[in-house]
Amino acid sequence: MKFGVSTFVTDDGIAPAPLGRALEERGFASLFVAEHSHIPVRRESPWPGGDELPRRYYRTLDPFVALTAAATVTERLRVGTGIALVVQRDPIHLAKEIASLDVVSGGRAALGVGAGWNREEMRNHGTDPATRMRLLRERVLAVKELWTQEKAEFHGEFVDFDPVFSYPKPVQDPHPPVLVGGAGPTTFDRVAEFGDAWMPVYGRGTDDLAAKIARLREQAGREVPVTVFAAPPEPSLIAELERAGVGEVLFDLPTEPEDDTLRRLDGLAELW
C-alpha cells in the first residue's frame, strides 16, 4: 500500500515547494491538493463536512501552480488534484495544464476529478448545477482526446470543437490517470466509462468497501485501482482498507505553518 496526503495549499500555510520536499524525504508517495476558484460571500449550498466552512476553502492557491512548485523540487512524488473542479474549467486549458505538469514532473501527474458541491461557485463560472454531471463527463472525455490524439476533436452537448493540435502531450502512456471522486449511485458508471481509478472520501460511502470495490471492478471489467481520500491515520483502519483492496491511502493534512506541518508529517511517517 502507498501513502500520501491530501491538503489545501494556501497563502497562510506551508508553501508547496517545502511541502513537496518534506513529503518525499519522509517516504510519502503522493501529494493531492484541493481547489476552489473562489467562495461566494452569499452561500446557500451546504458544505458536506459540517456547518461552518473552514478558512482554508477560501484561500487555496491554484492547484497546478502549487503542484508544479512541488514537482520541481522532487523526483518521485506523484502530484495530483484532489479534486479538480472540472465543471468550472475549460477542457482545452485543463488538458494543457495537466499535460504540462506531467512533462515538468517527468510523468508524475494525476488528475482527480469531481463536479463539486458549491452551486453558487459553479454558477459564477456559467455552469448549471442541474447538468454538471453530464458536463463533467464530456469535459473529461474531451481532455483525454486532447491528450492522446494528434488531431483531437470532440462534439458533444456541452463541449464542441473541430480538429485541433494540442501540446504538450503527457509523458505517461497513454495519459495521466484520471481518479474519479465521489461515492454516489452513479459514480461507478463514471469510473467505468472515463475513469482510471476511484477516489472516495473516507466516511462518505466507504462502508462495506470490499464489496463495493469488487462490484466496481466487475462493472468496469478491469482491476480498477482505489485511492481513499482523507483517511484517518489509524493503523487498524489502514490494515482494514488494505484488506478491502485499497492501493493508496491519502491522509488529510491540515493547513498549518511550515514547522507545525513538518512535525505532523513526522508523526504520520511513523505509521509505516
C-alpha positions as CSV (number, residue, x, y, z in Angstrom):
1,M,0.0,0.0,0.0
2,K,1.1,3.5,-0.8
3,F,0.6,6.6,1.5
4,G,0.1,10.2,0.5
5,V,-1.5,13.3,1.8
6,S,-4.5,15.4,0.6
7,T,-4.4,19.0,1.6
8,F,-5.3,22.7,0.9
9,V,-2.3,24.7,-0.1
10,T,-3.0,28.3,0.8
11,D,-1.2,31.6,1.3
12,D,-1.1,31.2,5.0
13,G,0.2,27.6,5.3
14,I,3.3,25.8,4.3
15,A,4.4,26.7,0.8
16,P,4.2,23.9,-1.9
17,A,7.9,23.5,-2.5
18,P,8.9,22.8,1.1
19,L,5.8,20.6,1.5
20,G,6.8,18.6,-1.6
21,R,10.4,18.1,-0.3
22,A,9.2,17.2,3.2
23,L,6.8,14.6,1.8
24,E,9.4,12.9,-0.4
25,E,12.1,12.9,2.3
26,R,9.7,11.1,4.6
27,G,8.7,8.5,2.1
28,F,5.3,9.7,1.1
29,A,4.2,8.6,-2.4
30,S,1.9,11.4,-3.3
31,L,0.5,14.9,-2.8
32,F,-3.0,15.7,-3.8
33,V,-4.3,19.3,-3.5
34,A,-7.8,20.7,-3.4
35,E,-9.1,23.7,-5.4
36,H,-11.8,26.3,-5.2
37,S,-11.6,29.2,-7.6
38,H,-13.4,31.4,-5.1
39,I,-16.1,31.2,-2.4
40,P,-19.2,33.3,-2.9
41,V,-19.9,35.5,0.1
42,R,-23.6,34.7,0.0
43,R,-23.7,30.9,0.1
44,E,-26.7,28.5,0.2
45,S,-25.0,25.2,-0.7
46,P,-24.4,23.1,2.4
47,W,-20.8,22.0,3.0
48,P,-20.7,18.2,3.2
49,G,-18.2,18.4,6.1
50,G,-20.5,20.3,8.5
51,D,-22.0,23.6,9.3
52,E,-19.1,26.1,9.1
53,L,-16.9,26.2,6.0
54,P,-13.2,26.2,7.2
55,R,-11.0,29.2,6.3
56,R,-8.7,27.1,4.1
57,Y,-11.5,26.8,1.5
58,Y,-11.4,30.5,0.9
59,R,-7.6,30.7,0.3
60,T,-6.5,27.9,-2.0
61,L,-3.7,28.5,-4.4
62,D,-4.3,27.4,-8.0
63,P,-3.6,23.7,-7.9
64,F,-1.5,23.5,-11.0
65,V,0.8,26.3,-9.8
66,A,1.2,24.6,-6.4
67,L,1.7,21.2,-7.8
68,T,4.3,22.5,-10.3
69,A,6.2,24.1,-7.4
70,A,6.2,20.8,-5.6
71,A,7.2,18.8,-8.7
72,T,10.2,20.9,-9.5
73,V,11.9,20.1,-6.1
74,T,11.1,16.4,-6.0
75,E,11.9,13.3,-8.1
76,R,9.5,10.6,-7.1
77,L,6.4,12.3,-5.5
78,R,3.2,11.9,-7.5
79,V,1.4,15.2,-7.8
80,G,-2.4,15.4,-8.3
81,T,-5.6,17.2,-7.9
82,G,-7.9,16.2,-5.1
83,I,-10.1,17.2,-6.8
84,A,-10.0,19.5,-9.8
85,L,-13.4,21.1,-10.3
86,V,-13.7,20.2,-14.0
87,V,-17.1,21.8,-14.4
88,Q,-15.5,25.1,-13.7
89,R,-12.6,24.7,-16.1
90,D,-12.2,25.0,-19.8
91,P,-11.3,21.5,-21.1
92,I,-8.7,22.7,-23.6
93,H,-6.9,24.7,-21.0
94,L,-7.3,21.8,-18.5
95,A,-5.7,19.3,-20.9
96,K,-2.7,21.6,-21.4
97,E,-2.3,22.3,-17.7
98,I,-2.2,18.6,-16.7
99,A,-0.1,17.6,-19.7
100,S,2.4,20.4,-18.9
101,L,2.5,19.3,-15.2
102,D,3.2,15.7,-16.5
103,V,6.1,17.0,-18.6
104,V,7.5,19.2,-15.9
105,S,7.3,16.4,-13.3
106,G,8.7,13.7,-15.7
107,G,5.5,11.7,-15.7
108,R,4.2,12.1,-12.2
109,A,0.9,13.9,-12.7
110,A,-2.6,12.6,-11.7
111,L,-6.0,14.2,-12.3
112,G,-8.5,13.7,-9.6
113,V,-11.9,14.9,-10.8
114,G,-15.3,15.8,-9.5
115,A,-18.3,18.1,-10.0
116,G,-18.1,19.9,-6.7
117,W,-20.8,20.8,-4.1
118,N,-20.8,24.6,-4.1
119,R,-23.6,25.5,-6.5
120,E,-23.1,29.3,-6.1
121,E,-19.4,28.9,-7.1
122,M,-20.1,26.9,-10.2
123,R,-22.9,29.2,-11.3
124,N,-20.4,32.1,-11.3
125,H,-18.5,30.1,-14.0
126,G,-21.6,29.8,-16.1
127,T,-22.3,26.2,-15.1
128,D,-25.8,24.9,-14.4
129,P,-25.7,22.7,-11.3
130,A,-28.5,20.6,-12.8
131,T,-26.4,19.4,-15.7
132,R,-23.0,19.4,-14.0
133,M,-22.5,15.6,-14.1
134,R,-23.1,15.5,-17.9
135,L,-20.7,18.4,-18.3
136,L,-18.1,16.6,-16.2
137,R,-18.3,13.6,-18.4
138,E,-17.9,15.5,-21.6
139,R,-15.0,17.6,-20.4
140,V,-13.0,14.6,-19.1
141,L,-13.6,12.7,-22.3
142,A,-12.6,15.8,-24.3
143,V,-9.4,16.1,-22.2
144,K,-8.5,12.5,-22.9
145,E,-8.9,13.1,-26.7
146,L,-6.7,16.2,-26.5
147,W,-4.0,14.2,-24.6
148,T,-4.0,11.2,-26.9
149,Q,-4.9,12.4,-30.5
150,E,-2.6,14.2,-32.9
151,K,-5.7,16.0,-34.3
152,A,-8.2,16.0,-31.5
153,E,-11.8,16.8,-31.9
154,F,-14.9,16.5,-29.8
155,H,-18.6,17.0,-30.5
156,G,-21.0,16.8,-27.6
157,E,-23.8,18.5,-25.8
158,F,-21.6,20.9,-23.9
159,V,-18.1,20.6,-25.5
160,D,-17.7,21.0,-29.2
161,F,-14.6,21.7,-31.2
162,D,-13.3,20.7,-34.6
163,P,-9.8,19.1,-35.1
164,V,-7.1,20.9,-33.1
165,F,-3.4,20.4,-32.3
166,S,-2.9,20.4,-28.6
167,Y,0.5,20.2,-27.0
168,P,2.4,19.2,-25.0
169,K,1.3,15.6,-24.9
170,P,1.6,13.8,-21.5
171,V,4.7,11.8,-20.7
172,Q,2.7,8.9,-19.2
173,D,1.3,6.4,-21.6
174,P,-1.5,6.7,-22.6
175,H,-2.0,9.7,-20.3
176,P,-2.0,10.7,-16.6
177,P,-4.6,8.7,-14.6
178,V,-8.0,10.1,-14.0
179,L,-9.2,9.4,-10.5
180,V,-13.0,9.8,-10.1
181,G,-14.1,11.2,-6.8
182,G,-17.4,10.6,-5.0
183,A,-19.4,7.6,-3.9
184,G,-22.9,8.3,-5.2
185,P,-25.3,6.0,-7.0
186,T,-23.8,6.8,-10.5
187,T,-20.1,7.1,-9.5
188,F,-19.2,3.6,-10.7
189,D,-20.8,4.4,-14.1
190,R,-18.3,7.3,-14.4
191,V,-15.4,5.3,-13.3
192,A,-16.2,2.5,-15.7
193,E,-16.6,4.9,-18.7
194,F,-13.9,7.5,-18.3
195,G,-12.0,6.9,-15.0
196,D,-8.7,5.1,-14.4
197,A,-9.2,4.8,-10.6
198,W,-11.8,5.5,-7.9
199,M,-11.1,8.0,-5.2
200,P,-13.8,8.1,-2.5
201,V,-13.6,10.3,0.6
202,Y,-13.3,8.1,3.7
203,G,-16.6,8.0,5.6
204,R,-18.8,9.1,2.7
205,G,-20.0,5.9,1.1
206,T,-17.0,3.8,2.1
207,D,-18.9,1.4,4.3
208,D,-18.7,-2.2,3.2
209,L,-15.8,-1.1,1.0
210,A,-14.5,-4.6,0.0
211,A,-17.9,-5.4,-1.6
212,K,-18.1,-2.1,-3.3
213,I,-14.6,-2.4,-4.8
214,A,-15.5,-5.9,-6.1
215,R,-18.7,-4.6,-7.6
216,L,-16.9,-1.7,-9.3
217,R,-14.2,-4.0,-10.8
218,E,-16.9,-6.3,-12.1
219,Q,-18.8,-3.5,-13.6
220,A,-15.7,-2.0,-15.2
221,G,-14.3,-5.3,-16.4
222,R,-10.8,-4.4,-15.1
223,E,-8.7,-4.1,-12.0
224,V,-9.6,-0.5,-11.0
225,P,-7.1,1.0,-8.5
226,V,-8.7,2.6,-5.4
227,T,-7.3,5.6,-3.5
228,V,-9.1,6.5,-0.3
229,F,-9.1,10.2,0.3
230,A,-8.8,11.9,3.8
231,A,-8.4,8.6,5.7
232,P,-7.8,8.8,9.5
233,P,-4.2,7.9,10.4
234,E,-5.1,4.8,12.4
235,P,-3.1,1.5,11.9
236,S,-6.1,-0.7,12.3
237,L,-8.1,1.3,9.8
238,I,-5.2,1.2,7.3
239,A,-5.0,-2.6,7.6
240,E,-8.7,-2.8,7.1
241,L,-8.5,-0.7,3.9
242,E,-5.7,-2.8,2.6
243,R,-7.7,-6.0,3.1
244,A,-10.6,-4.4,1.2
245,G,-8.4,-3.8,-1.9
246,V,-7.3,-0.2,-1.4
247,G,-4.0,0.5,-3.0
248,E,-3.3,4.0,-1.7
249,V,-4.4,6.0,1.3
250,L,-4.3,9.8,1.5
251,F,-4.2,11.3,5.0
252,D,-5.9,14.7,5.4
253,L,-3.1,17.2,6.2
254,P,-4.4,20.4,8.0
255,T,-3.2,23.7,6.6
256,E,-0.6,24.9,9.0
257,P,2.7,26.9,9.1
258,E,5.8,25.0,8.0
259,D,7.1,24.0,11.4
260,D,3.8,22.6,12.5
261,T,3.3,20.8,9.2
262,L,6.8,19.1,9.4
263,R,6.0,17.9,13.0
264,R,2.7,16.5,11.8
265,L,4.4,14.7,8.8
266,D,6.9,13.2,11.2
267,G,4.1,11.6,13.1
268,L,2.3,10.3,10.0
269,A,5.5,8.8,8.7
270,E,5.7,6.6,11.8
271,L,2.7,4.6,10.5
272,W,4.8,2.6,8.1
